[in-house]
Amino acid sequence: MEEKQKKEEPDYYFENGLMVFTEAFHRKRGYCCGNNCRHCPYGHEKVPDSKKNESKL
């Protein structure tokens, strides 16, 4: 019996010339990097308050 391969989400995509990391990438890394990432699954816990209000392009 063949084992079904699960479709893995890509780690990033490009938008307006910028690389945007996906939630899958962040989960693989395992922690918030503090850069106010668009798809952060960790609630932006390490993002400084001064950076939290910045627009995410």
Backbone as XML, in Angstrom:
<?xml version="1.0"?>
<chain id="A" units="angstrom">
  <residue number="1" name="MET">
    <atom name="N" x="0.851" y="-1.183" z="0.000"/>
    <atom name="CA" x="0.000" y="0.000" z="0.000"/>
    <atom name="C" x="0.897" y="1.248" z="0.000"/>
  </residue>
  <residue number="2" name="GLU">
    <atom name="N" x="0.593" y="2.182" z="-0.886"/>
    <atom name="CA" x="1.384" y="3.411" z="-0.972"/>
    <atom name="C" x="0.987" y="4.392" z="0.117"/>
  </residue>
  <residue number="3" name="GLU">
    <atom name="N" x="1.996" y="4.970" z="0.724"/>
    <atom name="CA" x="1.735" y="5.981" z="1.749"/>
    <atom name="C" x="1.490" y="7.315" z="1.059"/>
  </residue>
  <residue number="4" name="LYS">
    <atom name="N" x="0.390" y="7.966" z="1.412"/>
    <atom name="CA" x="0.079" y="9.268" z="0.808"/>
    <atom name="C" x="1.051" y="10.310" z="1.326"/>
  </residue>
  <residue number="5" name="GLN">
    <atom name="N" x="1.595" y="11.069" z="0.401"/>
    <atom name="CA" x="2.479" y="12.162" z="0.791"/>
    <atom name="C" x="1.621" y="13.379" z="1.087"/>
  </residue>
  <residue number="6" name="LYS">
    <atom name="N" x="1.819" y="13.937" z="2.259"/>
    <atom name="CA" x="1.042" y="15.130" z="2.572"/>
    <atom name="C" x="1.677" y="16.325" z="1.881"/>
  </residue>
  <residue number="7" name="LYS">
    <atom name="N" x="0.828" y="17.200" z="1.397"/>
    <atom name="CA" x="1.298" y="18.386" z="0.697"/>
    <atom name="C" x="1.808" y="19.391" z="1.726"/>
  </residue>
  <residue number="8" name="GLU">
    <atom name="N" x="3.066" y="19.742" z="1.594"/>
    <atom name="CA" x="3.689" y="20.656" z="2.542"/>
    <atom name="C" x="3.579" y="22.092" z="2.045"/>
  </residue>
  <residue number="9" name="GLU">
    <atom name="N" x="3.203" y="22.976" z="2.949"/>
    <atom name="CA" x="3.099" y="24.397" z="2.613"/>
    <atom name="C" x="4.504" y="24.957" z="2.377"/>
  </residue>
  <residue number="10" name="PRO">
    <atom name="N" x="4.648" y="25.835" z="1.385"/>
    <atom name="CA" x="5.970" y="26.437" z="1.151"/>
    <atom name="C" x="6.389" y="27.309" z="2.340"/>
  </residue>
  <residue number="11" name="ASP">
    <atom name="N" x="7.690" y="27.522" z="2.464"/>
    <atom name="CA" x="8.221" y="28.331" z="3.563"/>
    <atom name="C" x="8.084" y="29.826" z="3.311"/>
  </residue>
  <residue number="12" name="TYR">
    <atom name="N" x="7.957" y="30.220" z="2.062"/>
    <atom name="CA" x="7.878" y="31.645" z="1.743"/>
    <atom name="C" x="7.240" y="31.848" z="0.371"/>
  </residue>
  <residue number="13" name="TYR">
    <atom name="N" x="6.879" y="33.105" z="0.111"/>
    <atom name="CA" x="6.406" y="33.522" z="-1.208"/>
    <atom name="C" x="6.877" y="34.952" z="-1.414"/>
  </residue>
  <residue number="14" name="PHE">
    <atom name="N" x="6.802" y="35.412" z="-2.651"/>
    <atom name="CA" x="7.228" y="36.780" z="-2.949"/>
    <atom name="C" x="6.011" y="37.661" z="-3.177"/>
  </residue>
  <residue number="15" name="GLU">
    <atom name="N" x="6.055" y="38.852" z="-2.601"/>
    <atom name="CA" x="4.984" y="39.827" z="-2.761"/>
    <atom name="C" x="5.624" y="41.198" z="-2.922"/>
  </residue>
  <residue number="16" name="ASN">
    <atom name="N" x="5.328" y="41.848" z="-4.028"/>
    <atom name="CA" x="5.894" y="43.168" z="-4.320"/>
    <atom name="C" x="7.419" y="43.180" z="-4.204"/>
  </residue>
  <residue number="17" name="GLY">
    <atom name="N" x="8.051" y="42.103" z="-4.646"/>
    <atom name="CA" x="9.504" y="42.022" z="-4.628"/>
    <atom name="C" x="10.115" y="41.655" z="-3.284"/>
  </residue>
  <residue number="18" name="LEU">
    <atom name="N" x="9.288" y="41.405" z="-2.289"/>
    <atom name="CA" x="9.786" y="41.052" z="-0.959"/>
    <atom name="C" x="9.463" y="39.597" z="-0.633"/>
  </residue>
  <residue number="19" name="MET">
    <atom name="N" x="10.356" y="38.930" z="0.088"/>
    <atom name="CA" x="10.120" y="37.564" z="0.525"/>
    <atom name="C" x="9.282" y="37.600" z="1.801"/>
  </residue>
  <residue number="20" name="VAL">
    <atom name="N" x="8.168" y="36.868" z="1.795"/>
    <atom name="CA" x="7.274" y="36.809" z="2.950"/>
    <atom name="C" x="7.277" y="35.373" z="3.468"/>
  </residue>
  <residue number="21" name="PHE">
    <atom name="N" x="7.688" y="35.179" z="4.710"/>
    <atom name="CA" x="7.714" y="33.844" z="5.291"/>
    <atom name="C" x="6.316" y="33.433" z="5.722"/>
  </residue>
  <residue number="22" name="THR">
    <atom name="N" x="5.977" y="32.162" z="5.498"/>
    <atom name="CA" x="4.658" y="31.639" z="5.834"/>
    <atom name="C" x="4.613" y="31.187" z="7.294"/>
  </residue>
  <residue number="23" name="GLU">
    <atom name="N" x="3.408" y="30.916" z="7.768"/>
    <atom name="CA" x="3.249" y="30.398" z="9.125"/>
    <atom name="C" x="3.988" y="29.071" z="9.272"/>
  </residue>
  <residue number="24" name="ALA">
    <atom name="N" x="3.975" y="28.248" z="8.220"/>
    <atom name="CA" x="4.677" y="26.959" z="8.262"/>
    <atom name="C" x="6.165" y="27.161" z="8.550"/>
  </residue>
  <residue number="25" name="PHE">
    <atom name="N" x="6.772" y="28.153" z="7.918"/>
    <atom name="CA" x="8.192" y="28.435" z="8.160"/>
    <atom name="C" x="8.426" y="28.814" z="9.618"/>
  </residue>
  <residue number="26" name="HIS">
    <atom name="N" x="7.579" y="29.704" z="10.130"/>
    <atom name="CA" x="7.749" y="30.169" z="11.511"/>
    <atom name="C" x="7.586" y="29.016" z="12.500"/>
  </residue>
  <residue number="27" name="ARG">
    <atom name="N" x="6.635" y="28.132" z="12.253"/>
    <atom name="CA" x="6.436" y="26.983" z="13.148"/>
    <atom name="C" x="7.646" y="26.050" z="13.119"/>
  </residue>
  <residue number="28" name="LYS">
    <atom name="N" x="8.245" y="25.882" z="11.944"/>
    <atom name="CA" x="9.453" y="25.045" z="11.845"/>
    <atom name="C" x="10.604" y="25.665" z="12.636"/>
  </residue>
  <residue number="29" name="ARG">
    <atom name="N" x="10.708" y="26.997" z="12.592"/>
    <atom name="CA" x="11.771" y="27.689" z="13.326"/>
    <atom name="C" x="11.540" y="27.536" z="14.824"/>
  </residue>
  <residue number="30" name="GLY">
    <atom name="N" x="10.293" y="27.655" z="15.255"/>
    <atom name="CA" x="9.956" y="27.358" z="16.639"/>
    <atom name="C" x="9.890" y="28.508" z="17.621"/>
  </residue>
  <residue number="31" name="TYR">
    <atom name="N" x="10.071" y="29.741" z="17.156"/>
    <atom name="CA" x="10.002" y="30.877" z="18.080"/>
    <atom name="C" x="9.746" y="32.170" z="17.305"/>
  </residue>
  <residue number="32" name="CYS">
    <atom name="N" x="9.309" y="33.200" z="18.028"/>
    <atom name="CA" x="9.108" y="34.528" z="17.441"/>
    <atom name="C" x="10.466" y="35.212" z="17.314"/>
  </residue>
  <residue number="33" name="CYS">
    <atom name="N" x="10.750" y="35.752" z="16.131"/>
    <atom name="CA" x="12.048" y="36.401" z="15.892"/>
    <atom name="C" x="12.039" y="37.879" z="16.277"/>
  </residue>
  <residue number="34" name="GLY">
    <atom name="N" x="10.856" y="38.458" z="16.510"/>
    <atom name="CA" x="10.779" y="39.855" z="16.920"/>
    <atom name="C" x="10.741" y="40.852" z="15.778"/>
  </residue>
  <residue number="35" name="ASN">
    <atom name="N" x="10.542" y="40.376" z="14.543"/>
    <atom name="CA" x="10.544" y="41.275" z="13.387"/>
    <atom name="C" x="9.150" y="41.673" z="12.903"/>
  </residue>
  <residue number="36" name="ASN">
    <atom name="N" x="8.113" y="41.389" z="13.690"/>
    <atom name="CA" x="6.745" y="41.780" z="13.352"/>
    <atom name="C" x="6.277" y="41.124" z="12.049"/>
  </residue>
  <residue number="37" name="CYS">
    <atom name="N" x="6.580" y="39.849" z="11.887"/>
    <atom name="CA" x="6.247" y="39.119" z="10.660"/>
    <atom name="C" x="4.736" y="38.995" z="10.474"/>
  </residue>
  <residue number="38" name="ARG">
    <atom name="N" x="4.308" y="39.075" z="9.235"/>
    <atom name="CA" x="2.895" y="39.026" z="8.879"/>
    <atom name="C" x="2.214" y="37.746" z="9.358"/>
  </residue>
  <residue number="39" name="HIS">
    <atom name="N" x="2.872" y="36.608" z="9.224"/>
    <atom name="CA" x="2.254" y="35.317" z="9.533"/>
    <atom name="C" x="2.764" y="34.697" z="10.835"/>
  </residue>
  <residue number="40" name="CYS">
    <atom name="N" x="3.168" y="35.515" z="11.776"/>
    <atom name="CA" x="3.716" y="35.013" z="13.041"/>
    <atom name="C" x="2.648" y="34.237" z="13.827"/>
  </residue>
  <residue number="41" name="PRO">
    <atom name="N" x="2.900" y="32.941" z="14.109"/>
    <atom name="CA" x="1.932" y="32.164" z="14.884"/>
    <atom name="C" x="2.148" y="32.290" z="16.397"/>
  </residue>
  <residue number="42" name="TYR">
    <atom name="N" x="3.092" y="33.120" z="16.806"/>
    <atom name="CA" x="3.436" y="33.249" z="18.224"/>
    <atom name="C" x="2.939" y="34.553" z="18.844"/>
  </residue>
  <residue number="43" name="GLY">
    <atom name="N" x="2.017" y="35.212" z="18.178"/>
    <atom name="CA" x="1.423" y="36.422" z="18.740"/>
    <atom name="C" x="2.376" y="37.594" z="18.846"/>
  </residue>
  <residue number="44" name="HIS">
    <atom name="N" x="3.425" y="37.590" z="18.024"/>
    <atom name="CA" x="4.409" y="38.678" z="18.018"/>
    <atom name="C" x="4.967" y="38.930" z="19.416"/>
  </residue>
  <residue number="45" name="GLU">
    <atom name="N" x="5.195" y="37.854" z="20.170"/>
    <atom name="CA" x="5.601" y="37.974" z="21.576"/>
    <atom name="C" x="6.930" y="38.682" z="21.807"/>
  </residue>
  <residue number="46" name="LYS">
    <atom name="N" x="7.848" y="38.643" z="20.858"/>
    <atom name="CA" x="9.145" y="39.304" z="21.052"/>
    <atom name="C" x="9.260" y="40.636" z="20.316"/>
  </residue>
  <residue number="47" name="VAL">
    <atom name="N" x="8.181" y="41.080" z="19.695"/>
    <atom name="CA" x="8.206" y="42.344" z="18.954"/>
    <atom name="C" x="8.100" y="43.498" z="19.947"/>
  </residue>
  <residue number="48" name="PRO">
    <atom name="N" x="9.029" y="44.450" z="19.894"/>
    <atom name="CA" x="8.951" y="45.608" z="20.794"/>
    <atom name="C" x="7.682" y="46.423" z="20.512"/>
  </residue>
  <residue number="49" name="ASP">
    <atom name="N" x="7.120" y="47.016" z="21.541"/>
    <atom name="CA" x="5.893" y="47.803" z="21.381"/>
    <atom name="C" x="6.035" y="48.867" z="20.304"/>
  </residue>
  <residue number="50" name="SER">
    <atom name="N" x="7.190" y="49.478" z="20.202"/>
    <atom name="CA" x="7.396" y="50.537" z="19.210"/>
    <atom name="C" x="7.291" y="50.012" z="17.778"/>
  </residue>
  <residue number="51" name="LYS">
    <atom name="N" x="7.527" y="48.730" z="17.583"/>
    <atom name="CA" x="7.485" y="48.132" z="16.253"/>
    <atom name="C" x="6.116" y="47.522" z="15.929"/>
  </residue>
  <residue number="52" name="LYS">
    <atom name="N" x="5.305" y="47.230" z="16.951"/>
    <atom name="CA" x="4.014" y="46.568" z="16.755"/>
    <atom name="C" x="3.034" y="47.402" z="15.944"/>
  </residue>
  <residue number="53" name="ASN">
    <atom name="N" x="3.154" y="48.712" z="15.974"/>
    <atom name="CA" x="2.218" y="49.578" z="15.261"/>
    <atom name="C" x="2.636" y="49.859" z="13.829"/>
  </residue>
  <residue number="54" name="GLU">
    <atom name="N" x="3.808" y="49.373" z="13.423"/>
    <atom name="CA" x="4.276" y="49.602" z="12.053"/>
    <atom name="C" x="3.440" y="48.793" z="11.072"/>
  </residue>
  <residue number="55" name="SER">
    <atom name="N" x="3.252" y="49.350" z="9.895"/>
    <atom name="CA" x="2.515" y="48.673" z="8.836"/>
    <atom name="C" x="3.290" y="47.462" z="8.347"/>
  </residue>
  <residue number="56" name="LYS">
    <atom name="N" x="2.563" y="46.414" z="7.984"/>
    <atom name="CA" x="3.183" y="45.204" z="7.444"/>
    <atom name="C" x="3.022" y="45.169" z="5.942"/>
  </residue>
  <residue number="57" name="LEU">
    <atom name="N" x="3.462" y="46.188" z="5.256"/>
    <atom name="CA" x="3.389" y="46.308" z="3.803"/>
    <atom name="C" x="2.234" y="45.533" z="3.314"/>
  </residue>
</chain>
